[in-house]
Each structure stands twice: as structure tokens, then as C-alpha cells.
Amino acid sequence: MDEILEVSNVFKNYGNKEVLKDINFKLKEGKVVGILGPNGQGKTTLLNIIGGLIKPTSGVASIDGINVSYETKKVVSFLQEKNVLYNWMSIKDAINFYKDFLKDFDSNKMSDLLKFMKLEENMTVNKLSKGMLEKLSLSLTLSRKARLYILDEPISGVDTVTRDKIVNVIIDNITIDSSMIITTHYIGELENIFDEVLFLGEGKIIEHGDAEELREKYGTSIEEIYKKIFNE
């Protein structure tokens, strides 16, 4: 089994503030890692480095042995927590935008996801609720044939019933030749997806390992481990 992602000695500073401190981990293909921690601990910064949106102050992140760059963006499908679509766009416009710029975009898969999410192509971005916009963004992200999927809070804006459905969509998208990173505050709904879990606090890796081994080590669920580590 090949490694898709390797993060080596990554630091990130903003002025005098050290946001990430010596981050090291690897992710093999076919695996899903949950990166967990309260807000403001460096999770989104780490995802942005892996996704090629920002550069580390020092250290290296590589995908398929290539340092993160314009080239690696071609094989990374990144669902950011913030909306990256233009308000004037219709859903059809957004689909055409992805089709024009991304060779790995699967229109048939997108069509199936739209039906599942109960979204129509004539809907416009500025008229979508937070939950609907989240479902659209996730559909666009998962409709790519990527090597690495990065999902930053994929179920934060949807109701409980829809969360369960979206979790199943995410599971269906996991393949043996791609990997996935997920950050979430809804650990209970997603923890059974995780092969590995990385707990990030104050920019450092506090705990990291195989999900089942961590459950055995602490004698409880990933959600309860989270509460113990972060005193919540």
C-alpha cells in the first residue's frame, strides 16, 4: 500500500505567532484520517498547507512524493469550510466551472449527487441555505476522481437526518486508490469512518494513531477520547 500524503517537520508562523509546531504524519492510500481539535488549534492552516493554498514557514508536505505545488492541486479535491462559489452562479454554472477547469470531474456522478441532495441546476448560490450550499460544495468535491480528498467540516450546516445520508455518501466515495482527510465537530456521526485519528492542540499533535488501537488504549470511543484530551 503506497503513501499518498507525507507531512514532515511542518511549522507555520504568522508573525510571532506559531500556529503549527513540527507536524509529522503519513497517510496511505485507501485510508481516512480524522484531524480533530477545538477551533483555533491549527486544523484549517494544516489543511490549507496540504491543499496548496498557503506555504509552511518550514518543513514539507508532499503528495505521491511530489512537494505540494500547482501540480499536486490537480490530484487534491478540497472542500473548504468557507464558500468558494460566486453568489451569481447557478448550480449549473458551478458545474460547468468545475468541468472546464478540472479534467477529473465526473458529470454523471455529479448528476446522481444532485438528485440525492435534492438540488436543482437552476438554483442560484445566493438563494441557497447554509445546508444546501454545503451539500452543493460537497457534491462538487466528491465528483472529482482525486487521489486525496480534504473535507473541512463536511456536515456542520445540515440537519441530523441529512447528516446520516451525507455520511453514507462520503463512505461510498472512499476507494482503495485514494485517501481522505476529514475535520469535524460531529465526531459521533463520523468516527466509524476513520482509519486513523490525529488530535491537534495548540498547533501540535497531541495524539495520533490507528482509530481502533486508540479505542483500545483509552477504553472508549473516539468522541470520548476527544473530550478527555481537550477537557470538554
Summary of the structure (lengths in Angstrom):
residues: 232
radius of gyration: 17.4
end to end distance: 36.3
largest distance: 50.6
contacts: 726
relative contact order: 0.18
helix: 38%
strand: 29%
